[in-house]
Amino acid sequence: MMSKQISSTLAFLLGLGLLAAATFTFTVAGAATPQTAGAATTRNTAVVAATVAILKETSEIRELEVLRPVKSGAQTRADIERMIIRNLNEQTTPAEMRASEVGLKKLGLVPPDFEYRAFIIKLLTEQVAGYYDTKTREFYLADWIELEGQKPVMAHELTHALQDQHFNLQRFEKWPKGDSDAELAAHALIEGDATLAMTLYMARNPLIALAFVRSLGATQNSTEQLKRAPRVLRESLVFPYEQGSEWATKLYRRGGWAEVSGAYKKLPLSTEHIMHPDKYHTYEVPVKVTLPDLRPLLGAGWNRIDYDVTGEWGYYLFLDEFLNNTAASKRAAAGWAGDRYALYEGPKTEVLIAQLTAWDTPADAQEFYDAYARRTELRYQGAKEKEPGMSSVGGQQRRVWSTAEGLALIEIRGDRVLIIEGIPEGANTDALLRLIEK
């Protein structure tokens, strides 16, 4: 589920090559100072000149030849705000944004009054200060930013330009629907690669790195939206940069830039590959899990509004939002082999989410089952657990709670765990379970 919410936002970011401060506070977001026409021209000329020099140096560091020049310039805050809204409208439908919001709320990951689309626009408007546009193949830096301290940002963004010239980043913009976890892993490759190149650029240019650090110190009061971001959004937006950088660094140490470049042909298939590089090297393929359509058993007026993959990273966040124990949550999410979720909305705003997860071993499944059961108890305050018993479908372990949002059920089936939250009163639970066979 979380991969879906984050991948829709990251797809938008990738479509522009945006570098948001939600990653490592790379951008400098501050009050824009109006410039005269002469000052704007001077600023634009400086950005163009810096682009030529930094692109050349980044090409040497990243070991990717410059195949064509990159057009660049400076833009005002108003220009960047218009770009954000225009591209968000083009790449994400209102229905997709709403499904993301409904799913986040159902899982208890954001407050009931949270407005996902409005928040994302405010966050990006606050933080974005430069971007590489894969459609126009142009780079722009905000005109209110001190240039010297932002050269590392330019190295990151111009690495995206080099990636685009050699690996075609546009192919990642329209990811096939239904596998957002793999999409998030691809973003981790792209952003991790660029972050590593930027790190090496700063190592070669210590005075520029110092100016960059000073520029970060001036932005501490310009991160209101970032600070207000729910943890699940903030950490997932950081994932491609932080986890991706660690992953790319391990590939680099293993086989240099050739190894990193090779990953664009042999893409990581899941966030599990990013979190456990050994599973990428053995190329462990995720189990394909499917879920039947539950609408015939839910009744008239129910609609399926989402159908996707959560992935190991998503389940870690699901668990730790309530368990608040990083080590235990990561341990319970490890061993993930595959999953599928389906999100339904009823005629009276009821919401049901069904999740079928696959695990490497029955022991891994048991550990996740126990952790998610604890999460459920913490998620639904006042929930009453029904008498624990054995399932009528094969004798599997099953736990059921009555909550203010319908029944919540968890069942373990060997190396698989089924979770259904929001089962409406009067629904035939046994029929639902029989329909979702292994």
C-alpha positions in Angstrom: 0.0 0.0 0.0 2.7 2.5 1.0 4.6 1.9 -2.3 1.5 3.0 -4.2 1.1 6.3 -2.3 4.8 7.1 -2.6 5.4 5.9 -6.1 2.7 8.1 -7.5 4.5 11.1 -5.9 7.9 9.9 -6.9 6.8 9.3 -10.5 5.9 12.9 -10.6 9.3 13.9 -9.1 11.1 11.6 -11.5 9.3 13.0 -14.5 11.0 16.3 -13.7 14.2 15.0 -12.1 13.1 17.0 -9.1 15.3 17.1 -6.0 13.1 17.8 -3.0 14.4 18.7 0.5 12.4 15.8 1.9 15.4 13.8 0.9 18.5 15.2 2.5 17.4 18.9 2.7 19.3 19.4 -0.5 17.3 22.3 -1.8 17.4 25.8 -0.2 13.8 27.0 0.2 13.6 30.5 1.4 11.8 33.8 0.6 12.1 34.8 -3.0 13.6 38.2 -3.6 12.3 40.1 -6.6 15.0 40.8 -9.2 15.4 43.5 -11.7 15.6 42.5 -15.4 19.4 43.0 -15.4 19.9 40.9 -12.3 17.7 38.1 -13.7 19.8 38.1 -16.9 23.0 38.0 -14.9 21.7 35.2 -12.7 20.6 33.2 -15.8 24.0 33.6 -17.4 25.7 32.4 -14.2 23.5 29.3 -14.1 24.2 28.5 -17.7 27.9 28.8 -17.2 27.8 26.7 -14.0 25.8 24.0 -15.8 28.4 23.6 -18.5 31.3 23.2 -16.0 29.4 21.0 -13.6 28.0 18.7 -16.3 31.6 18.2 -17.6 32.9 17.3 -14.1 30.0 15.2 -13.2 30.4 13.3 -16.5 34.0 12.5 -15.4 33.0 11.4 -11.9 30.0 9.3 -13.1 31.9 7.9 -16.1 29.1 8.7 -18.5 30.0 10.7 -21.6 28.0 13.9 -22.3 26.1 13.1 -25.4 24.5 16.5 -25.8 24.5 19.8 -24.0 21.9 20.5 -21.3 19.9 23.7 -21.7 19.6 25.5 -18.3 18.5 28.7 -16.7 16.9 30.3 -13.6 13.2 30.3 -12.7 11.1 32.3 -10.3 9.2 30.7 -7.4 6.0 31.4 -9.4 7.4 29.6 -12.4 8.3 26.6 -10.2 4.9 26.6 -8.5 3.1 26.5 -11.8 5.3 23.7 -13.1 4.5 21.6 -10.0 0.8 21.9 -10.3 0.8 21.4 -14.0 2.8 18.2 -13.9 1.0 16.8 -11.0 -2.3 17.3 -12.8 -0.8 15.6 -15.9 0.7 12.6 -14.2 -1.8 11.8 -11.4 -5.5 11.6 -11.7 -7.9 12.9 -8.9 -9.1 9.3 -8.5 -5.6 8.0 -7.9 -4.8 10.8 -5.4 -8.1 10.1 -3.6 -7.4 6.3 -3.4 -4.0 7.1 -1.9 -5.7 9.2 0.8 -8.4 6.7 1.6 -5.8 3.9 1.9 -3.5 5.9 4.2 -6.4 6.8 6.5 -7.7 3.2 6.6 -4.3 2.0 7.7 -4.1 4.7 10.4 -1.0 6.2 8.8 -2.4 9.8 8.5 -5.0 11.7 10.5 -8.6 11.4 9.5 -8.7 15.0 8.2 -5.5 14.7 6.2 -5.7 16.0 2.6 -3.2 14.2 0.6 -3.1 16.1 -2.7 -3.2 19.6 -1.0 -0.4 18.5 1.3 1.9 17.2 -1.5 1.5 20.4 -3.4 2.4 22.5 -0.4 5.4 20.3 0.4 6.8 20.4 -3.1 6.2 24.2 -3.4 8.1 24.7 -0.1 11.0 22.4 -0.9 11.6 22.2 -4.7 14.3 24.6 -5.8 15.7 23.0 -8.9 14.8 20.3 -11.4 15.8 18.5 -14.6 12.9 18.0 -16.9 13.0 14.7 -18.8 10.5 15.9 -21.4 12.3 19.1 -22.4 15.8 17.8 -21.3 16.3 21.1 -19.5 17.6 22.0 -16.1 16.4 24.9 -14.0 17.5 26.4 -10.7 15.4 28.7 -8.5 16.5 32.3 -9.0 16.4 33.1 -5.2 19.2 30.7 -4.3 22.8 31.5 -3.7 24.6 29.6 -6.6 27.8 28.5 -5.0 26.2 26.5 -2.3 23.9 24.8 -4.7 26.5 23.3 -7.0 26.2 19.9 -5.3 22.4 20.0 -6.1 23.3 20.8 -9.7 25.7 17.8 -9.8 22.8 15.6 -8.6 20.4 16.9 -11.1 22.9 16.8 -14.0 23.6 13.2 -13.1 19.9 12.7 -14.0 20.6 14.4 -17.3 23.4 11.9 -18.0 21.2 9.0 -16.9 18.6 10.2 -19.3 21.0 10.5 -22.2 22.3 6.9 -21.6 19.4 5.0 -20.0 16.3 6.9 -21.1 14.6 8.0 -17.9 11.3 8.6 -19.7 10.7 4.9 -19.7 10.2 5.1 -15.9 7.5 7.7 -16.0 4.6 5.5 -17.1 5.2 2.5 -14.9 2.7 -0.4 -15.5 0.0 -0.2 -12.9 -0.1 -2.9 -10.2 3.5 -3.1 -9.1 4.4 0.1 -7.2 6.9 -1.7 -5.0 9.1 -2.5 -8.1 8.6 1.1 -9.2 9.8 2.4 -5.9 12.9 0.2 -6.2 13.6 1.7 -9.7 13.4 5.2 -8.2 15.9 4.0 -5.5 18.3 3.1 -8.3 18.0 6.4 -10.1 18.1 8.6 -7.0 20.7 6.5 -5.2 23.0 6.7 -8.3 22.7 10.5 -8.5 23.2 10.9 -4.7 26.4 8.8 -4.8 27.7 10.9 -7.8 26.9 14.1 -5.8 28.7 12.8 -2.8 31.8 12.1 -4.9 31.5 15.6 -6.4 31.6 17.2 -3.0 34.6 15.0 -2.0 36.5 16.5 -4.9 35.3 20.0 -4.1 35.6 20.6 -0.3 35.1 24.4 -0.5 31.9 23.9 -2.5 30.8 21.2 0.0 31.4 23.7 2.8 29.3 26.4 1.0 26.6 23.7 0.6 26.6 22.9 4.3 26.3 26.6 5.1 23.3 26.9 2.8 21.6 24.1 4.6 22.0 26.0 7.9 20.0 28.8 6.4 17.0 26.6 5.6 16.1 25.3 9.0 13.1 27.6 9.3 11.9 26.8 5.7 10.7 23.3 6.3 7.3 23.7 7.9 5.5 21.2 5.6 8.4 18.7 5.8 8.2 18.8 9.6 4.4 18.3 9.4 4.6 15.4 7.0 3.3 12.1 8.5 6.2 9.8 9.2 5.1 7.3 6.6 5.3 9.9 3.8 8.5 11.5 5.0 10.4 8.3 5.4 9.2 6.9 2.1 10.2 10.0 0.2 13.6 9.7 1.7 13.9 6.0 0.9 15.1 6.3 -2.8 17.8 8.8 -1.7 19.0 7.3 1.6 18.5 3.6 1.0 19.1 4.0 -2.7 22.4 5.7 -2.0 23.5 2.9 0.3 22.5 0.3 -2.3 24.3 2.1 -5.1 27.4 2.5 -3.0 27.5 -1.3 -2.4 27.2 -1.9 -6.2 29.9 0.7 -6.8 32.3 -1.0 -4.4 31.5 -4.3 -5.9 32.1 -3.4 -9.5 32.6 0.3 -10.0 30.3 2.5 -12.1 29.9 -0.3 -14.6 28.0 -2.3 -12.0 25.7 0.7 -11.2 25.1 1.3 -14.9 24.3 -2.4 -15.4 21.4 -2.1 -13.0 19.5 0.0 -15.6 19.4 -3.2 -17.7 18.9 -5.5 -14.8 16.5 -3.5 -12.6 15.9 -4.2 -8.9 12.6 -5.9 -8.8 11.4 -4.9 -5.3 12.3 -2.8 -2.3 13.5 -6.1 -0.8 16.3 -5.9 -3.4 17.2 -2.4 -2.2 17.1 -3.3 1.5 19.0 -6.6 1.0 21.5 -6.2 -1.9 22.4 -9.9 -1.7 18.9 -10.7 -2.9 19.4 -8.4 -5.8 22.7 -10.1 -6.7 21.0 -13.6 -6.6 18.1 -11.9 -8.4 15.4 -13.3 -6.2 12.1 -12.8 -8.1 9.1 -11.8 -6.0 6.2 -14.2 -5.9 3.2 -13.1 -7.9 0.2 -12.9 -5.7 -3.4 -12.3 -6.9 -6.6 -11.5 -5.1 -10.1 -12.3 -6.4 -12.7 -9.6 -6.8 -14.6 -9.4 -3.5 -17.4 -7.1 -4.7 -19.9 -9.9 -5.3 -19.7 -10.8 -1.6 -19.7 -7.3 -0.3 -22.9 -6.2 -2.0 -24.3 -3.4 -4.1 -22.4 -0.1 -4.1 -19.0 -1.4 -3.3 -16.1 -0.4 -5.7 -12.5 -1.5 -5.9 -10.4 1.7 -6.0 -6.9 0.3 -5.8 -5.1 -3.0 -6.5 -1.3 -3.1 -6.0 1.8 -4.4 -4.2 3.0 -3.1 -0.8 6.5 -4.6 -0.6 8.9 -5.1 2.3 9.5 -1.4 2.9 5.8 -0.7 3.0 5.2 -3.5 5.6 8.1 -2.3 7.7 6.4 1.2 7.8 2.9 -0.3 8.5 4.2 -2.2 11.5 6.5 0.4 13.0 3.9 3.2 12.8 2.3 1.4 15.8 5.0 -1.0 17.2 7.5 1.8 17.4 10.4 -0.7 17.4 12.6 -0.3 14.3 14.5 -3.5 14.8 11.5 -5.7 15.5 9.5 -4.1 12.6 12.3 -4.7 10.1 12.8 -8.2 11.4 9.1 -9.0 11.0 9.0 -7.5 7.5 12.1 -9.4 6.4 11.4 -12.6 4.7 8.8 -11.0 2.4 8.4 -12.9 -0.8 5.4 -11.1 -2.4 2.0 -9.6 -1.8 -1.1 -8.1 -3.2 -3.7 -5.7 -1.7 -7.1 -4.6 -2.8 -8.8 -1.5 -1.5 -12.6 -1.2 -1.6 -15.0 1.6 -0.8 -18.6 1.0 0.2 -21.8 3.0 -0.5 -21.8 4.6 3.0 -18.0 5.5 2.9 -17.1 2.2 4.4 -13.6 1.1 3.5 -12.2 -2.5 3.3 -8.7 -3.5 2.6 -7.7 -7.1 1.8 -4.0 -8.1 1.8 -2.5 -11.5 0.9 1.2 -11.8 1.7 3.7 -14.5 0.8 6.8 -15.3 2.8 10.1 -17.1 2.3 9.3 -19.7 5.0 6.4 -20.6 7.4 8.5 -19.2 10.2 8.8 -15.8 8.5 5.0 -15.9 8.0 4.5 -16.6 11.6 6.7 -13.8 12.7 4.8 -11.3 10.5 1.4 -12.7 11.6 2.3 -12.1 15.3 3.6 -8.6 14.6 0.6 -7.6 12.5 -1.7 -8.9 15.2 0.0 -6.7 17.7 -0.3 -3.8 15.3 -4.0 -4.4 14.9 -4.5 -4.3 18.6 -2.7 -0.9 18.8 -4.3 0.4 15.6 -7.9 -0.1 16.6 -8.3 1.3 20.1 -11.2 -0.3 21.9 -11.3 -3.3 19.6 -12.7 -6.5 21.1 -11.1 -9.7 20.0 -13.5 -12.5 19.3 -12.8 -16.0 20.8 -9.6 -17.2 19.1 -10.2 -20.3 17.2 -9.2 -22.4 14.2 -10.2 -21.5 10.7 -12.8 -23.7 8.9 -10.5 -23.5 5.9 -7.7 -26.0 6.5 -7.4 -25.4 10.3 -5.1 -22.3 10.0 -4.6 -19.9 12.9 -7.0 -17.0 12.8 -7.6 -13.9 14.9 -10.7 -11.6 14.6 -11.4 -8.3 16.2 -14.6 -6.2 16.2 -13.7 -2.6 15.6 -15.6 0.7 15.0 -14.6 0.3 11.3 -15.9 -3.3 10.9 -14.2 -6.6 11.5 -10.4 -7.0 11.3 -9.2 -10.5 10.5 -5.7 -12.1 10.2 -5.2 -15.7 9.1 -2.0 -17.6 8.6 -1.9 -20.2 5.9 1.5 -21.9 5.9 3.9 -19.4 4.2 1.1 -16.9 3.5 -0.8 -14.5 5.7 -4.2 -13.0 4.8 -5.4 -9.8 6.3 -8.8 -8.2 5.9 -9.7 -5.0 7.7 -13.1 -3.3 7.5 -15.4 -6.3 6.9 -18.9 -4.9 7.1 -21.5 -6.1 9.6 -23.6 -8.9 8.0 -20.9 -9.9 5.5 -20.3 -13.6 5.1 -16.7 -13.8 6.5 -16.4 -17.6 5.8 -17.4 -17.0 2.2 -14.8 -14.3 1.9 -12.1 -16.6 3.2 -13.1 -19.4 0.9 -13.0 -17.0 -2.1 -9.4 -16.0 -1.2 -7.9 -19.4 -1.5 -4.1 -19.9 -1.8 
